């Protein structure tokens, strides 16, 4: 399996760590990133740096994409010099981006039209887990295709979880992220309330993080909020995007996500205030500024 050739598209916060894990595991890898500067250093690590998505996918057994949203994913697969133009029968196409269910299904149909096989495989975990090969893959697609792709996914992960048919991975990921988004805004509001009230912040947060509200996310994000460290692990604007995807999907089910809608409003105001390209923890600054 280590002789498989992989075309990897997207070298951002997550993709760069994932591509390096594939190289460290002995796979032959061609990489492409829209901003060529981010591809610097990959040649020294053993990758072939491609000039386009089509170039990266040329000759690959597996093509994998990790970008920001539907628009970026569509450009990688179907845009000018898109990767799908060179996909051959039997090739496996994997999109690990957090994308909408609609786009995951449309992309799957496009891959299948070329007699390729498709998996939507979004991940949980952030920058640190990507670099360490400790992501959790949430997989939509056929079990047979997953088994073929499992050695590739295993090189980047601590778990690979089949969810259901194509689109299932995308759906559970946006559900996961809307719950995370609600938690982030809740702890941001709690910190703002603690600070304005005059409570000892350290002691108050100890109560919250060691009690029932103290999820791993709340513990991690509250520490960034108190330190005012907004070095990106997960961009705030991308969380807002994921909230929008979840609200859209719920609308199709005649379900109103009231908590997600309220949290999205705060994220959008934080973006308008200039925090969009900071870590999600920066949402607290909007509340501190009031």
Phi and psi in degrees as GROMACS dihedral restraints (atoms count N, CA, C in turn):
[ dihedral_restraints ]
;  ai    aj    ak    al  type     phi  dphi    fc
    3     4     5     6     1   -67.5    20    10
    4     5     6     7     1   -12.4    20    10
    6     7     8     9     1   -86.0    20    10
    7     8     9    10     1    -6.3    20    10
    9    10    11    12     1   -57.7    20    10
   10    11    12    13     1   141.9    20    10
   12    13    14    15     1  -101.2    20    10
   13    14    15    16     1   131.2    20    10
   15    16    17    18     1  -118.7    20    10
   16    17    18    19     1   130.8    20    10
   18    19    20    21     1   -96.9    20    10
   19    20    21    22     1   118.8    20    10
   21    22    23    24     1  -114.9    20    10
   22    23    24    25     1   124.4    20    10
   24    25    26    27     1  -112.8    20    10
   25    26    27    28     1   117.0    20    10
   27    28    29    30     1   107.4    20    10
   28    29    30    31     1   113.9    20    10
   30    31    32    33     1  -124.1    20    10
   31    32    33    34     1    46.8    20    10
   33    34    35    36     1   -83.2    20    10
   34    35    36    37     1  -153.6    20    10
   36    37    38    39     1   -54.3    20    10
   37    38    39    40     1   -43.0    20    10
   39    40    41    42     1   -89.9    20    10
   40    41    42    43     1   -47.3    20    10
   42    43    44    45     1   -61.4    20    10
   43    44    45    46     1   -35.5    20    10
   45    46    47    48     1   -63.2    20    10
   46    47    48    49     1   -43.6    20    10
   48    49    50    51     1   -65.6    20    10
   49    50    51    52     1   -39.6    20    10
   51    52    53    54     1   -64.8    20    10
   52    53    54    55     1   -45.0    20    10
   54    55    56    57     1   -62.9    20    10
   55    56    57    58     1   -38.5    20    10
   57    58    59    60     1   -66.7    20    10
   58    59    60    61     1   -34.1    20    10
   60    61    62    63     1   -65.8    20    10
   61    62    63    64     1   -37.6    20    10
   63    64    65    66     1   -64.7    20    10
   64    65    66    67     1   -42.4    20    10
   66    67    68    69     1   -63.7    20    10
   67    68    69    70     1   -42.4    20    10
   69    70    71    72     1   -65.7    20    10
   70    71    72    73     1   -23.8    20    10
   72    73    74    75     1   -89.3    20    10
   73    74    75    76     1     1.9    20    10
   75    76    77    78     1    95.4    20    10
   76    77    78    79     1     5.2    20    10
   78    79    80    81     1   -75.7    20    10
   79    80    81    82     1   150.2    20    10
   81    82    83    84     1   -82.1    20    10
   82    83    84    85     1   125.2    20    10
   84    85    86    87     1  -132.3    20    10
   85    86    87    88     1   131.7    20    10
   87    88    89    90     1  -108.2    20    10
   88    89    90    91     1   133.6    20    10
   90    91    92    93     1  -119.3    20    10
   91    92    93    94     1   148.6    20    10
   93    94    95    96     1  -140.3    20    10
   94    95    96    97     1   138.1    20    10
   96    97    98    99     1  -139.2    20    10
   97    98    99   100     1   139.3    20    10
   99   100   101   102     1   -57.2    20    10
  100   101   102   103     1   -43.2    20    10
  102   103   104   105     1   -89.0    20    10
  103   104   105   106     1   102.4    20    10
  105   106   107   108     1   -59.4    20    10
  106   107   108   109     1   -25.5    20    10
  108   109   110   111     1   -59.8    20    10
  109   110   111   112     1   -34.3    20    10
  111   112   113   114     1   -71.2    20    10
  112   113   114   115     1   -14.7    20    10
  114   115   116   117     1   -86.2    20    10
  115   116   117   118     1    -9.6    20    10
  117   118   119   120     1   -61.8    20    10
  118   119   120   121     1   135.8    20    10
  120   121   122   123     1    99.1    20    10
  121   122   123   124     1   -20.5    20    10
  123   124   125   126     1   -74.9    20    10
  124   125   126   127     1   -30.9    20    10
  126   127   128   129     1   -62.8    20    10
  127   128   129   130     1   -42.1    20    10
  129   130   131   132     1   -64.3    20    10
  130   131   132   133     1   -26.8    20    10
  132   133   134   135     1   -83.6    20    10
  133   134   135   136     1    -4.6    20    10
  135   136   137   138     1   110.3    20    10
  136   137   138   139     1     1.2    20    10
  138   139   140   141     1   -86.8    20    10
  139   140   141   142     1   157.5    20    10
  141   142   143   144     1   -93.8    20    10
  142   143   144   145     1   123.2    20    10
  144   145   146   147     1   -87.8    20    10
  145   146   147   148     1   116.2    20    10
  147   148   149   150     1   -89.7    20    10
  148   149   150   151     1   160.1    20    10
  150   151   152   153     1   -94.2    20    10
  151   152   153   154     1    -9.9    20    10
  153   154   155   156     1  -162.9    20    10
  154   155   156   157     1   165.3    20    10
  156   157   158   159     1   -58.4    20    10
  157   158   159   160     1   -40.3    20    10
  159   160   161   162     1   -59.8    20    10
  160   161   162   163     1   -44.0    20    10
  162   163   164   165     1   -63.6    20    10
  163   164   165   166     1   -42.4    20    10
  165   166   167   168     1   -64.3    20    10
  166   167   168   169     1   -35.9    20    10
  168   169   170   171     1   -83.5    20    10
  169   170   171   172     1   -16.5    20    10
  171   172   173   174     1   -61.9    20    10
  172   173   174   175     1   120.1    20    10
  174   175   176   177     1    80.7    20    10
  175   176   177   178     1     1.9    20    10
  177   178   179   180     1   -80.9    20    10
  178   179   180   181     1   147.0    20    10
  180   181   182   183     1   -84.4    20    10
  181   182   183   184     1   -34.9    20    10
  183   184   185   186     1  -129.6    20    10
  184   185   186   187     1   131.3    20    10
  186   187   188   189     1  -114.9    20    10
  187   188   189   190     1   128.1    20    10
  189   190   191   192     1  -127.8    20    10
  190   191   192   193     1   138.0    20    10
  192   193   194   195     1  -125.5    20    10
  193   194   195   196     1   135.6    20    10
  195   196   197   198     1  -141.1    20    10
  196   197   198   199     1    92.3    20    10
  198   199   200   201     1  -131.3    20    10
  199   200   201   202     1  -170.8    20    10
  201   202   203   204     1   -82.4    20    10
  202   203   204   205     1   -33.7    20    10
  204   205   206   207     1  -164.2    20    10
  205   206   207   208     1  -175.1    20    10
  207   208   209   210     1   -56.9    20    10
  208   209   210   211     1   -45.1    20    10
  210   211   212   213     1   -61.8    20    10
  211   212   213   214     1   -46.1    20    10
  213   214   215   216     1   -67.3    20    10
  214   215   216   217     1   -39.3    20    10
  216   217   218   219     1   -64.3    20    10
  217   218   219   220     1   -46.1    20    10
  219   220   221   222     1   -58.6    20    10
  220   221   222   223     1   -40.8    20    10
  222   223   224   225     1   -63.1    20    10
  223   224   225   226     1   -39.3    20    10
  225   226   227   228     1   -65.5    20    10
  226   227   228   229     1   -41.8    20    10
  228   229   230   231     1   -87.2    20    10
  229   230   231   232     1   -43.6    20    10
  231   232   233   234     1  -118.1    20    10
  232   233   234   235     1    -3.3    20    10
  234   235   236   237     1   -74.6    20    10
  235   236   237   238     1  -171.7    20    10
  237   238   239   240     1   -57.3    20    10
  238   239   240   241     1   129.0    20    10
  240   241   242   243     1    58.4    20    10
  241   242   243   244     1    35.7    20    10
  243   244   245   246     1   -68.5    20    10
  244   245   246   247     1   153.4    20    10
  246   247   248   249     1   -63.1    20    10
  247   248   249   250     1   -33.6    20    10
  249   250   251   252     1   -65.7    20    10
  250   251   252   253     1   -21.0    20    10
  252   253   254   255     1   -66.0    20    10
  253   254   255   256     1   -18.0    20    10
  255   256   257   258     1  -117.6    20    10
  256   257   258   259     1     8.2    20    10
  258   259   260   261     1   -68.1    20    10
  259   260   261   262     1   133.2    20    10
  261   262   263   264     1  -110.5    20    10
  262   263   264   265     1   161.7    20    10
  264   265   266   267     1   -52.9    20    10
  265   266   267   268     1   132.1    20    10
  267   268   269   270     1    92.2    20    10
  268   269   270   271     1   -15.8    20    10
  270   271   272   273     1   -64.9    20    10
  271   272   273   274     1   148.2    20    10
  273   274   275   276     1  -105.6    20    10
  274   275   276   277     1   126.7    20    10
  276   277   278   279     1  -111.3    20    10
  277   278   279   280     1   127.7    20    10
  279   280   281   282     1  -126.8    20    10
  280   281   282   283     1   128.7    20    10
  282   283   284   285     1  -116.9    20    10
  283   284   285   286     1   115.3    20    10
  285   286   287   288     1   -99.9    20    10
  286   287   288   289     1     3.7    20    10
  288   289   290   291     1   -65.8    20    10
  289   290   291   292     1   156.6    20    10
  291   292   293   294     1   -85.0    20    10
  292   293   294   295     1   100.0    20    10
  294   295   296   297     1  -119.3    20    10
  295   296   297   298     1   168.8    20    10
  297   298   299   300     1   -74.5    20    10
  298   299   300   301     1   157.5    20    10
  300   301   302   303     1   -62.6    20    10
  301   302   303   304     1   -40.6    20    10
  303   304   305   306     1   -59.1    20    10
  304   305   306   307     1   -46.1    20    10
  306   307   308   309     1   -69.4    20    10
  307   308   309   310     1   -38.0    20    10
  309   310   311   312     1   -57.6    20    10
  310   311   312   313     1   -43.0    20    10
  312   313   314   315     1   -72.3    20    10
  313   314   315   316     1   -37.7    20    10
  315   316   317   318     1   -64.9    20    10
  316   317   318   319     1   -43.0    20    10
  318   319   320   321     1   -64.9    20    10
  319   320   321   322     1   -41.1    20    10
  321   322   323   324     1   -58.3    20    10
  322   323   324   325     1   -42.9    20    10
  324   325   326   327     1   -64.7    20    10
  325   326   327   328     1   -38.0    20    10
  327   328   329   330     1   -66.2    20    10
  328   329   330   331     1   -39.8    20    10
  330   331   332   333     1   -66.0    20    10
  331   332   333   334     1   -45.1    20    10
  333   334   335   336     1   -64.0    20    10
  334   335   336   337     1   -30.8    20    10
  336   337   338   339     1   -63.9    20    10
  337   338   339   340     1   -24.6    20    10
  339   340   341   342     1   -96.8    20    10
  340   341   342   343     1     9.2    20    10
  342   343   344   345     1    65.1    20    10
  343   344   345   346     1    27.9    20    10
  345   346   347   348     1   -92.7    20    10
  346   347   348   349     1  -179.7    20    10
  348   349   350   351     1  -121.7    20    10
  349   350   351   352     1   142.6    20    10
  351   352   353   354     1  -127.5    20    10
  352   353   354   355     1   142.6    20    10
  354   355   356   357     1  -133.4    20    10
  355   356   357   358     1   134.3    20    10
  357   358   359   360     1   -96.6    20    10
  358   359   360   361     1   122.7    20    10
  360   361   362   363     1  -134.7    20    10
  361   362   363   364     1    61.0    20    10
  363   364   365   366     1   -62.2    20    10
  364   365   366   367     1   164.6    20    10
  366   367   368   369     1  -124.8    20    10
  367   368   369   370     1   156.3    20    10
  369   370   371   372     1  -108.6    20    10
  370   371   372   373     1   150.6    20    10
  372   373   374   375     1   115.7    20    10
  373   374   375   376     1   165.5    20    10
  375   376   377   378     1  -130.9    20    10
  376   377   378   379     1  -153.7    20    10
  378   379   380   381     1   -53.4    20    10
  379   380   381   382     1   -46.2    20    10
  381   382   383   384     1   -63.4    20    10
  382   383   384   385     1   -44.5    20    10
  384   385   386   387     1   -68.1    20    10
  385   386   387   388     1   -35.6    20    10
  387   388   389   390     1   -62.8    20    10
  388   389   390   391     1   -43.9    20    10
  390   391   392   393     1   -67.4    20    10
  391   392   393   394     1   -31.8    20    10
  393   394   395   396     1   -90.4    20    10
  394   395   396   397     1    -4.4    20    10
  396   397   398   399     1    71.0    20    10
  397   398   399   400     1    36.4    20    10
  399   400   401   402     1  -122.2    20    10
  400   401   402   403     1    32.3    20    10
  402   403   404   405     1   -76.8    20    10
  403   404   405   406     1   164.0    20    10
  405   406   407   408     1  -115.7    20    10
  406   407   408   409     1   116.3    20    10
  408   409   410   411     1   -90.3    20    10
  409   410   411   412     1   132.3    20    10
  411   412   413   414     1  -110.5    20    10
  412   413   414   415     1   112.0    20    10
  414   415   416   417     1  -109.8    20    10
  415   416   417   418     1   128.4    20    10
  417   418   419   420     1  -111.0    20    10
  418   419   420   421     1   129.5    20    10
  420   421   422   423     1   144.8    20    10
  421   422   423   424     1  -177.6    20    10
  423   424   425   426     1   -73.7    20    10
  424   425   426   427     1   141.3    20    10
  426   427   428   429     1   -56.7    20    10
  427   428   429   430     1   -35.9    20    10
  429   430   431   432     1   -66.0    20    10
  430   431   432   433     1   -41.5    20    10
  432   433   434   435     1   -66.3    20    10
  433   434   435   436     1   -39.6    20    10
  435   436   437   438     1   -60.6    20    10
  436   437   438   439     1   -42.1    20    10
  438   439   440   441     1   -62.8    20    10
  439   440   441   442     1   -36.1    20    10
  441   442   443   444     1   -66.6    20    10
  442   443   444   445     1   -37.0    20    10
  444   445   446   447     1   -88.6    20    10
  445   446   447   448     1   -10.4    20    10
  447   448   449   450     1   -56.0    20    10
  448   449   450   451     1   -42.3    20    10
  450   451   452   453     1   -60.3    20    10
  451   452   453   454     1   -33.2    20    10
  453   454   455   456     1   -68.7    20    10
  454   455   456   457     1   -48.0    20    10
  456   457   458   459     1   -65.4    20    10
  457   458   459   460     1   -37.4    20    10
  459   460   461   462     1   -61.2    20    10
  460   461   462   463     1   -30.3    20    10
  462   463   464   465     1   -66.8    20    10
  463   464   465   466     1   -17.0    20    10
  465   466   467   468     1  -115.6    20    10
  466   467   468   469     1     5.8    20    10
  468   469   470   471     1  -141.2    20    10
  469   470   471   472     1   165.3    20    10
  471   472   473   474     1  -104.5    20    10
  472   473   474   475     1   -14.0    20    10
  474   475   476   477     1  -153.8    20    10
  475   476   477   478     1   149.2    20    10
  477   478   479   480     1  -130.6    20    10
  478   479   480   481     1   113.7    20    10
  480   481   482   483     1  -115.7    20    10
  481   482   483   484     1   113.6    20    10
  483   484   485   486     1   -69.3    20    10
  484   485   486   487     1   131.1    20    10
  486   487   488   489     1  -105.5    20    10
  487   488   489   490     1   -39.1    20    10
  489   490   491   492     1   162.9    20    10
  490   491   492   493     1  -157.5    20    10
  492   493   494   495     1   -67.7    20    10
  493   494   495   496     1   174.6    20    10
  495   496   497   498     1   -49.3    20    10
  496   497   498   499     1   134.2    20    10
  498   499   500   501     1    99.0    20    10
  499   500   501   502     1   -20.1    20    10
  501   502   503   504     1   -68.5    20    10
  502   503   504   505     1   -39.3    20    10
  504   505   506   507     1   -63.0    20    10
  505   506   507   508     1   -45.8    20    10
  507   508   509   510     1   -60.3    20    10
  508   509   510   511     1   -40.4    20    10
  510   511   512   513     1   -67.5    20    10
  511   512   513   514     1   -47.9    20    10
  513   514   515   516     1   -67.1    20    10
  514   515   516   517     1   -30.1    20    10
  516   517   518   519     1   -67.5    20    10
  517   518   519   520     1   -42.4    20    10
  519   520   521   522     1   -72.7    20    10
  520   521   522   523     1   -28.6    20    10
  522   523   524   525     1   -65.6    20    10
  523   524   525   526     1   -46.9    20    10
  525   526   527   528     1   -54.5    20    10
  526   527   528   529     1   -45.2    20    10
  528   529   530   531     1   -74.1    20    10
  529   530   531   532     1   -31.0    20    10
  531   532   533   534     1   -69.7    20    10
  532   533   534   535     1   -34.7    20    10
  534   535   536   537     1   -64.6    20    10
  535   536   537   538     1   -42.6    20    10
  537   538   539   540     1   -61.3    20    10
  538   539   540   541     1   -41.8    20    10
  540   541   542   543     1   -61.8    20    10
  541   542   543   544     1   -40.7    20    10
  543   544   545   546     1   -63.9    20    10
  544   545   546   547     1   -42.1    20    10
  546   547   548   549     1   -62.0    20    10
  547   548   549   550     1   -40.9    20    10
  549   550   551   552     1   -63.1    20    10
  550   551   552   553     1   -45.4    20    10
  552   553   554   555     1   -69.0    20    10
  553   554   555   556     1   -35.1    20    10
  555   556   557   558     1   -62.0    20    10
  556   557   558   559     1   -46.0    20    10
  558   559   560   561     1   -72.3    20    10
  559   560   561   562     1   -30.5    20    10
  561   562   563   564     1   -62.8    20    10
  562   563   564   565     1   -44.4    20    10
  564   565   566   567     1   -65.1    20    10
  565   566   567   568     1   -39.0    20    10
  567   568   569   570     1   -63.1    20    10
  568   569   570   571     1   -43.3    20    10
  570   571   572   573     1   -64.6    20    10
  571   572   573   574     1   -42.4    20    10
  573   574   575   576     1   -61.2    20    10
  574   575   576   577     1   -39.6    20    10
  576   577   578   579     1   -66.9    20    10
  577   578   579   580     1   -42.2    20    10
  579   580   581   582     1   -61.7    20    10
  580   581   582   583     1   -46.7    20    10
  582   583   584   585     1   -66.1    20    10
  583   584   585   586     1   -40.9    20    10
  585   586   587   588     1   -71.4    20    10
  586   587   588   589     1   -28.2    20    10
  588   589   590   591     1   -78.5    20    10
  589   590   591   592     1   -21.0    20    10
  591   592   593   594     1    91.6    20    10
  592   593   594   595     1     3.1    20    10
  594   595   596   597     1   -61.3    20    10
  595   596   597   598     1   153.2    20    10
  597   598   599   600     1   -66.5    20    10
  598   599   600   601     1   112.1    20    10
  600   601   602   603     1   -62.4    20    10
  601   602   603   604     1   -43.7    20    10
  603   604   605   606     1   -60.9    20    10
  604   605   606   607     1   -44.3    20    10
  606   607   608   609     1   -69.3    20    10
  607   608   609   610     1   -40.3    20    10
  609   610   611   612     1   -63.6    20    10
  610   611   612   613     1   -42.7    20    10
  612   613   614   615     1   -69.6    20    10
  613   614   615   616     1   -29.3    20    10
  615   616   617   618     1   -62.2    20    10
  616   617   618   619     1   -40.4    20    10
  618   619   620   621     1   -62.0    20    10
  619   620   621   622     1   -46.6    20    10
  621   622   623   624     1   -70.0    20    10
  622   623   624   625     1   -47.5    20    10
  624   625   626   627     1   -74.4    20    10
  625   626   627   628     1   -24.1    20    10
  627   628   629   630     1   -95.3    20    10
  628   629   630   631     1    -2.4    20    10
  630   631   632   633     1  -103.3    20    10
  631   632   633   634     1  -161.9    20    10
  633   634   635   636     1   -57.3    20    10
  634   635   636   637     1   -36.0    20    10
  636   637   638   639     1   -73.9    20    10
  637   638   639   640     1    -8.1    20    10
  639   640   641   642     1   -79.3    20    10
  640   641   642   643     1    63.2    20    10
  642   643   644   645     1   -68.2    20    10
  643   644   645   646     1   162.1    20    10
  645   646   647   648     1   -54.7    20    10
  646   647   648   649     1   -38.9    20    10
  648   649   650   651     1   -64.1    20    10
  649   650   651   652     1   -46.8    20    10
  651   652   653   654     1   -60.4    20    10
  652   653   654   655     1   -42.1    20    10
  654   655   656   657     1   -62.3    20    10
  655   656   657   658     1   -45.6    20    10
  657   658   659   660     1   -68.0    20    10
  658   659   660   661     1   -48.1    20    10
  660   661   662   663     1   -71.2    20    10
  661   662   663   664     1   -37.7    20    10
  663   664   665   666     1   -64.4    20    10
  664   665   666   667     1   -34.1    20    10
  666   667   668   669     1   -64.7    20    10
  667   668   669   670     1   -40.2    20    10
  669   670   671   672     1   -66.9    20    10
  670   671   672   673     1   -38.3    20    10
  672   673   674   675     1   -64.9    20    10
  673   674   675   676     1   -42.8    20    10
  675   676   677   678     1   -70.8    20    10
  676   677   678   679     1   -31.9    20    10
  678   679   680   681     1   -83.7    20    10
  679   680   681   682     1    -8.5    20    10
  681   682   683   684     1    52.6    20    10
  682   683   684   685     1    40.6    20    10
  684   685   686   687     1  -102.4    20    10
  685   686   687   688     1   104.7    20    10
  687   688   689   690     1  -112.3    20    10
  688   689   690   691     1    28.9    20    10
  690   691   692   693     1   -57.7    20    10
  691   692   693   694     1   126.5    20    10
  693   694   695   696     1   -63.4    20    10
  694   695   696   697     1   122.8    20    10
  696   697   698   699     1  -109.0    20    10
  697   698   699   700     1   -37.2    20    10
  699   700   701   702     1  -146.6    20    10
  700   701   702   703     1   117.8    20    10
  702   703   704   705     1   -65.0    20    10
  703   704   705   706     1   137.3    20    10
  705   706   707   708     1   -59.4    20    10
  706   707   708   709     1   -40.7    20    10
  708   709   710   711     1   -65.6    20    10
  709   710   711   712     1   -27.8    20    10
  711   712   713   714     1   -75.3    20    10
  712   713   714   715     1   -31.5    20    10
  714   715   716   717     1   -63.8    20    10
  715   716   717   718     1   -41.0    20    10
  717   718   719   720     1   -60.9    20    10
  718   719   720   721     1   -41.4    20    10
  720   721   722   723     1   -59.3    20    10
  721   722   723   724     1   -44.7    20    10
  723   724   725   726     1   -65.1    20    10
  724   725   726   727     1   -36.6    20    10
  726   727   728   729     1   -62.3    20    10
  727   728   729   730     1   -40.8    20    10
  729   730   731   732     1   -63.1    20    10
  730   731   732   733     1   -43.4    20    10
  732   733   734   735     1   -60.1    20    10
  733   734   735   736     1   -41.8    20    10
  735   736   737   738     1   -67.3    20    10
  736   737   738   739     1   -40.8    20    10
  738   739   740   741     1   -64.1    20    10
  739   740   741   742     1   -41.1    20    10
  741   742   743   744     1   -60.8    20    10
  742   743   744   745     1   -45.0    20    10
  744   745   746   747     1   -66.4    20    10
  745   746   747   748     1   -39.5    20    10
  747   748   749   750     1   -64.9    20    10
  748   749   750   751     1   -37.9    20    10
  750   751   752   753     1   -57.4    20    10
  751   752   753   754     1   -37.5    20    10
  753   754   755   756     1   -64.7    20    10
  754   755   756   757     1   -22.0    20    10
  756   757   758   759     1   -99.6    20    10
  757   758   759   760     1    11.1    20    10
  759   760   761   762     1    58.1    20    10
  760   761   762   763     1    41.1    20    10
  762   763   764   765     1  -126.0    20    10
  763   764   765   766     1   128.8    20    10
  765   766   767   768     1   -98.1    20    10
  766   767   768   769     1   121.1    20    10
  768   769   770   771     1   -88.5    20    10
  769   770   771   772     1    86.4    20    10
  771   772   773   774     1   -66.0    20    10
  772   773   774   775     1   -39.2    20    10
  774   775   776   777     1   -69.7    20    10
  775   776   777   778     1   -39.3    20    10
  777   778   779   780     1   -65.8    20    10
  778   779   780   781     1   -39.1    20    10
  780   781   782   783     1   -63.8    20    10
  781   782   783   784     1   -42.5    20    10
  783   784   785   786     1   -65.6    20    10
  784   785   786   787     1   -43.0    20    10
  786   787   788   789     1   -65.4    20    10
  787   788   789   790     1   -40.5    20    10
  789   790   791   792     1   -59.5    20    10
  790   791   792   793     1   -38.9    20    10
  792   793   794   795     1   -58.7    20    10
  793   794   795   796     1   -42.1    20    10
  795   796   797   798     1   -67.7    20    10
  796   797   798   799     1   -42.6    20    10
  798   799   800   801     1   -61.2    20    10
  799   800   801   802     1   -41.8    20    10
  801   802   803   804     1   -65.5    20    10
  802   803   804   805     1   -37.5    20    10
  804   805   806   807     1   -67.4    20    10
  805   806   807   808     1   -34.9    20    10
  807   808   809   810     1   -66.9    20    10
  808   809   810   811     1   -37.8    20    10
  810   811   812   813     1   -63.3    20    10
  811   812   813   814     1   -45.3    20    10
  813   814   815   816     1   -61.7    20    10
  814   815   816   817     1   -28.1    20    10
  816   817   818   819     1   -84.4    20    10
  817   818   819   820     1     1.8    20    10
  819   820   821   822     1    98.4    20    10
  820   821   822   823     1    14.6    20    10
  822   823   824   825     1  -102.0    20    10
  823   824   825   826     1     6.0    20    10
  825   826   827   828     1   -60.2    20    10
  826   827   828   829     1   -34.9    20    10
  828   829   830   831     1   -96.9    20    10
  829   830   831   832     1    14.2    20    10
  831   832   833   834     1   -98.7    20    10
  832   833   834   835     1   174.0    20    10
  834   835   836   837     1   -62.8    20    10
  835   836   837   838     1   154.6    20    10
  837   838   839   840     1   -53.4    20    10
  838   839   840   841     1   -28.3    20    10
  840   841   842   843     1   -62.6    20    10
  841   842   843   844     1   -20.0    20    10
  843   844   845   846     1   -66.0    20    10
  844   845   846   847     1   -10.6    20    10
  846   847   848   849     1   -56.4    20    10
  847   848   849   850     1   -28.6    20    10
  849   850   851   852     1   -64.0    20    10
  850   851   852   853     1   -27.8    20    10
  852   853   854   855     1   -65.4    20    10
  853   854   855   856     1   -30.5    20    10
  855   856   857   858     1   -62.4    20    10
  856   857   858   859     1   -37.9    20    10
  858   859   860   861     1   -79.2    20    10
  859   860   861   862     1   -34.6    20    10
  861   862   863   864     1   -66.1    20    10
  862   863   864   865     1   -29.9    20    10
  864   865   866   867     1   -77.5    20    10
  865   866   867   868     1   -14.5    20    10
